[in-house]
Amino acid sequence: MAKVAFIGLGVMGFPMAGHLVKQGHEVTVYNRTGAKATQWVEQYGGKKADTPKDAALGQDIVFTCVGNDDDLRQVVLGELGVVHGMHAGAILVDHTTASADVAREIAAHIKPLNIAFLDAPVSGGQAGAENGALTVMMGGEQTDFDTVKPVIAAYSRCAELLGPVGSGQLTKMVNQICIAGVVQGLAEGLHFAKSAGLDGLKVIEVISKGAAQSWQMENRYKTMWQGQYDFGFAIDWMRKDLGIALDEARRNGSHLPVAALVDQFYSEVQAMKGNRWDTSSLLARLEKSRS
């Protein structure tokens, strides 16, 4: 069992840190909004700290799961960041979906302190976090990955090392690029089914048994057909992720026309005040255009 800190108790981090406690690890948490940390301790036990630095003191592994590059820099490198509390030989594991550049920046900063770094974004959404069934994409050194993997098994069903630092974030970009195209295709298919007067639920029951099957289809078709979007992975978050991927594509020379187009479609859903709607709400945009 490990002594760990978990920084960031959002919709993902809250249950992830809870799974660590359930597996017997000694967990100290920090959250920018202290009331959330208090709620977590009341639900799971463990300890809470007043600063990221305090949470990191004496820990073998420090996990971070925050909003974006700037948030990550603040909780790691800021005046009260975890780097000031971590000891030599400890490992920092970042679950934030951020840029590959910030992963490399932080790794370079803490390497002289003999603190290891793994960028480890996750996929599976809130349900995956709550059910302990996330996929973790990691970049870093093999020895550090081997140390951390048994610990993150508490909330993951798959964890793989993809290469050096930054590789985890690059793989998460691939993940989001693929999802964007799949969700748009599903939205168009359901839109077409409605326009053709088909029973969409029966249609999906049939085609989901064939080559069109996807996680999005299995888990989102019913709510999409019913026009329910007030849950799940928010469009604001997806646009952040796609923005990171599109920026990286401009640097590495890859062409992402579908991802760029879907990002534009998401901006139109935001204009419909759908910022916090699930990414499957692309269908709402098509239905509005029809009306």
C-alpha positions as CSV (number, residue, x, y, z in Angstrom):
1,M,0.0,0.0,0.0
2,A,1.2,3.5,-0.9
3,K,1.1,6.9,0.8
4,V,-0.4,9.2,-1.8
5,A,-1.7,12.7,-2.3
6,F,-4.5,13.6,-4.7
7,I,-4.8,17.2,-5.9
8,G,-8.1,18.1,-7.6
9,L,-11.5,16.7,-6.6
10,G,-13.6,17.4,-9.6
11,V,-16.1,15.0,-11.2
12,M,-13.2,12.8,-12.1
13,G,-10.8,13.2,-9.2
14,F,-13.3,12.9,-6.4
15,P,-14.2,9.2,-7.2
16,M,-10.7,8.4,-8.3
17,A,-9.2,9.4,-5.0
18,G,-12.0,7.5,-3.3
19,H,-11.1,4.3,-5.1
20,L,-7.5,4.7,-3.8
21,V,-8.9,4.7,-0.2
22,K,-11.0,1.6,-0.9
23,Q,-7.9,-0.3,-2.0
24,G,-6.2,0.5,1.3
25,H,-3.9,3.3,0.3
26,E,-3.2,6.2,2.7
27,V,-4.7,9.2,0.9
28,T,-4.3,13.0,1.6
29,V,-6.4,15.3,-0.7
30,Y,-6.3,18.9,-1.6
31,N,-9.0,20.9,-3.5
32,R,-9.1,24.6,-4.4
33,T,-12.6,24.7,-2.9
34,G,-12.0,23.4,0.6
35,A,-15.6,22.4,1.1
36,K,-15.2,19.7,-1.6
37,A,-12.2,18.3,0.3
38,T,-14.2,18.2,3.5
39,Q,-17.0,16.4,1.7
40,W,-14.6,13.9,0.3
41,V,-13.1,13.1,3.8
42,E,-16.6,12.7,5.2
43,Q,-17.4,10.2,2.5
44,Y,-14.2,8.2,2.2
45,G,-12.0,9.0,5.3
46,G,-8.4,9.9,4.6
47,K,-7.0,13.4,5.3
48,K,-7.2,16.8,3.7
49,A,-4.6,19.5,3.4
50,D,-4.8,23.2,3.2
51,T,-2.3,23.5,0.3
52,P,-0.9,21.3,-2.4
53,K,2.5,21.5,-0.7
54,D,1.1,20.3,2.5
55,A,-0.7,17.4,0.8
56,A,2.5,16.3,-0.9
57,L,4.6,16.2,2.3
58,G,5.9,12.6,2.9
59,Q,4.0,11.0,0.0
60,D,5.3,8.3,-2.3
61,I,3.1,9.4,-5.2
62,V,1.3,12.7,-5.8
63,F,-1.6,12.6,-8.3
64,T,-3.0,15.8,-9.9
65,C,-6.2,16.1,-11.8
66,V,-7.0,19.8,-12.5
67,G,-8.5,21.9,-15.3
68,N,-5.8,23.0,-17.7
69,D,-2.1,23.9,-18.3
70,D,-2.2,27.0,-16.0
71,D,-4.0,25.2,-13.2
72,L,-1.4,22.4,-13.4
73,R,1.5,24.8,-13.3
74,Q,0.0,26.5,-10.2
75,V,-0.6,23.4,-8.2
76,V,2.8,21.9,-9.1
77,L,5.2,24.8,-9.5
78,G,3.4,27.6,-7.6
79,E,4.5,29.1,-4.3
80,L,2.5,26.5,-2.5
81,G,2.8,23.8,-5.2
82,V,3.4,20.1,-4.6
83,V,7.0,20.4,-5.8
84,H,7.9,22.2,-2.6
85,G,6.5,19.3,-0.5
86,M,7.7,16.3,-2.4
87,H,10.8,14.4,-1.5
88,A,13.5,13.0,-3.7
89,G,12.5,9.6,-5.2
90,A,8.7,10.5,-5.2
91,I,6.6,10.3,-8.4
92,L,4.3,13.0,-9.7
93,V,1.4,11.5,-11.8
94,D,-0.7,14.0,-13.7
95,H,-4.2,13.0,-14.8
96,T,-5.1,16.4,-16.3
97,T,-5.9,16.5,-20.0
98,A,-3.3,19.2,-20.9
99,S,-0.7,19.9,-23.5
100,A,2.3,17.7,-24.2
101,D,4.4,20.9,-23.8
102,V,3.4,21.5,-20.2
103,A,4.1,17.8,-19.4
104,R,7.6,18.2,-20.7
105,E,8.0,21.5,-18.9
106,I,7.1,20.1,-15.5
107,A,9.2,17.0,-16.0
108,A,12.3,19.1,-16.9
109,H,11.7,21.3,-13.8
110,I,11.4,18.5,-11.3
111,K,14.0,16.2,-12.7
112,P,17.0,17.9,-11.0
113,L,15.1,17.4,-7.7
114,N,15.1,13.6,-8.4
115,I,11.3,13.7,-8.6
116,A,9.9,11.5,-11.5
117,F,7.0,12.6,-13.7
118,L,4.3,10.7,-15.6
119,D,1.7,12.4,-17.8
120,A,-1.3,10.2,-17.5
121,P,-4.5,11.6,-19.0
122,V,-7.6,9.3,-18.7
123,S,-10.6,8.3,-20.8
124,G,-13.9,6.9,-19.7
125,G,-15.7,10.0,-18.4
126,Q,-17.4,10.4,-15.1
127,A,-19.0,7.0,-15.2
128,G,-15.6,5.4,-15.8
129,A,-14.2,7.3,-12.8
130,E,-17.1,6.3,-10.5
131,N,-16.9,2.7,-11.6
132,G,-13.1,2.4,-11.4
133,A,-12.9,1.5,-15.1
134,L,-10.8,4.3,-16.7
135,T,-8.3,3.9,-19.4
136,V,-5.0,5.6,-18.5
137,M,-2.5,6.8,-21.3
138,M,0.9,7.4,-19.8
139,G,4.2,9.0,-20.8
140,G,7.5,8.6,-18.9
141,E,10.0,6.1,-17.7
142,Q,9.3,2.4,-17.5
143,T,10.5,2.0,-14.0
144,D,8.2,4.8,-12.7
145,F,5.3,3.3,-14.7
146,D,5.9,-0.1,-13.1
147,T,5.8,1.5,-9.7
148,V,2.6,3.4,-10.3
149,K,0.6,0.9,-12.3
150,P,-0.5,-1.3,-9.3
151,V,-1.7,1.9,-7.5
152,I,-3.8,3.3,-10.3
153,A,-5.3,-0.1,-10.8
154,A,-7.7,1.1,-8.1
155,Y,-9.6,3.2,-10.7
156,S,-8.5,1.8,-14.1
157,R,-9.2,-1.2,-16.3
158,C,-6.3,-0.4,-18.7
159,A,-3.1,1.5,-18.2
160,E,-0.3,1.6,-20.8
161,L,3.0,3.4,-21.2
162,L,3.1,4.9,-24.7
163,G,6.6,6.4,-24.7
164,P,8.5,9.3,-23.1
165,V,7.0,12.2,-21.2
166,G,4.3,13.9,-23.4
167,S,3.2,10.6,-25.0
168,G,0.3,10.2,-22.7
169,Q,-1.1,13.6,-23.6
170,L,-0.5,13.0,-27.4
171,T,-2.4,9.8,-27.1
172,K,-5.3,11.5,-25.3
173,M,-5.4,13.9,-28.3
174,V,-5.8,11.0,-30.6
175,N,-8.6,9.7,-28.4
176,Q,-10.5,13.0,-28.5
177,I,-10.0,13.4,-32.3
178,C,-11.6,10.0,-32.8
179,I,-14.5,10.7,-30.4
180,A,-15.3,13.9,-32.2
181,G,-15.8,12.2,-35.5
182,V,-17.8,9.3,-34.0
183,V,-20.2,11.5,-32.1
184,Q,-20.8,13.7,-35.2
185,G,-21.5,10.6,-37.3
186,L,-23.9,9.3,-34.6
187,A,-25.7,12.7,-34.4
188,E,-26.1,12.7,-38.2
189,G,-27.4,9.1,-38.3
190,L,-30.0,9.8,-35.6
191,H,-31.0,13.1,-37.3
192,F,-31.5,11.2,-40.5
193,A,-33.5,8.5,-38.8
194,K,-35.9,11.1,-37.3
195,S,-36.3,12.9,-40.7
196,A,-37.0,9.5,-42.3
197,G,-39.7,8.7,-39.7
198,L,-37.8,5.7,-38.3
199,D,-37.9,4.4,-34.8
200,G,-34.4,5.5,-33.8
201,L,-34.2,3.1,-30.8
202,K,-35.0,0.1,-32.9
203,V,-32.6,1.3,-35.6
204,I,-29.7,1.5,-33.1
205,E,-30.6,-1.8,-31.6
206,V,-30.0,-3.3,-35.0
207,I,-27.0,-1.4,-36.3
208,S,-25.2,-1.6,-33.0
209,K,-24.8,-5.3,-33.6
210,G,-22.8,-4.6,-36.7
211,A,-19.8,-2.5,-37.9
212,A,-21.4,0.8,-36.8
213,Q,-21.1,-0.1,-33.1
214,S,-19.2,2.3,-30.8
215,W,-19.1,3.2,-27.2
216,Q,-20.9,6.4,-28.0
217,M,-23.6,4.5,-29.7
218,E,-24.1,2.1,-26.9
219,N,-24.1,4.7,-24.1
220,R,-25.6,7.8,-25.7
221,Y,-28.2,6.9,-28.3
222,K,-31.2,6.7,-25.9
223,T,-30.5,10.1,-24.3
224,M,-29.8,11.7,-27.7
225,W,-33.1,10.4,-29.1
226,Q,-34.8,11.9,-26.1
227,G,-33.0,15.2,-26.3
228,Q,-31.3,14.8,-22.9
229,Y,-27.9,16.3,-22.6
230,D,-27.6,17.7,-19.0
231,F,-24.9,15.2,-17.9
232,G,-21.6,13.7,-19.0
233,F,-18.5,15.2,-20.6
234,A,-19.2,18.9,-21.1
235,I,-18.7,20.7,-24.4
236,D,-16.5,23.3,-22.7
237,W,-14.1,20.5,-21.8
238,M,-14.2,18.9,-25.2
239,R,-13.5,22.2,-26.9
240,K,-10.5,22.7,-24.6
241,D,-9.3,19.2,-25.5
242,L,-9.8,19.7,-29.3
243,G,-8.1,23.1,-29.0
244,I,-5.0,21.3,-27.6
245,A,-5.1,18.7,-30.3
246,L,-5.5,21.3,-33.1
247,D,-2.6,23.4,-31.7
248,E,-0.4,20.3,-31.7
249,A,-1.5,19.4,-35.2
250,R,-0.4,22.8,-36.5
251,R,3.0,22.2,-35.0
252,N,3.5,18.6,-36.3
253,G,2.0,19.2,-39.7
254,S,-1.0,16.8,-39.4
255,H,-4.3,17.7,-41.0
256,L,-7.5,17.4,-38.9
257,P,-10.3,18.7,-41.1
258,V,-13.1,16.7,-39.3
259,A,-11.9,17.6,-35.8
260,A,-11.7,21.3,-36.8
261,L,-15.2,21.2,-38.2
262,V,-16.7,19.4,-35.2
263,D,-15.0,21.9,-32.9
264,Q,-16.8,24.6,-34.9
265,F,-20.1,22.7,-34.5
266,Y,-19.5,22.6,-30.7
267,S,-19.0,26.4,-30.7
268,E,-22.5,26.6,-32.2
269,V,-23.9,24.5,-29.4
270,Q,-22.2,26.8,-26.9
271,A,-24.0,29.6,-28.6
272,M,-27.2,27.7,-27.8
273,K,-26.2,27.9,-24.1
274,G,-25.1,24.3,-24.2
275,N,-21.7,24.8,-22.6
276,R,-22.3,22.2,-20.0
277,W,-24.2,19.8,-22.1
278,D,-22.8,16.4,-22.9
279,T,-20.7,16.1,-26.2
280,S,-23.5,14.1,-27.7
281,S,-25.6,17.3,-28.0
282,L,-24.3,17.7,-31.5
283,L,-27.7,16.3,-32.4
284,A,-29.4,19.3,-30.8
285,R,-27.6,21.6,-33.3
286,L,-28.9,19.5,-36.2
287,E,-32.4,19.6,-34.9
288,K,-32.3,23.3,-34.4
289,S,-31.1,23.8,-38.0
290,R,-34.0,21.7,-39.2
291,S,-36.6,23.7,-37.3
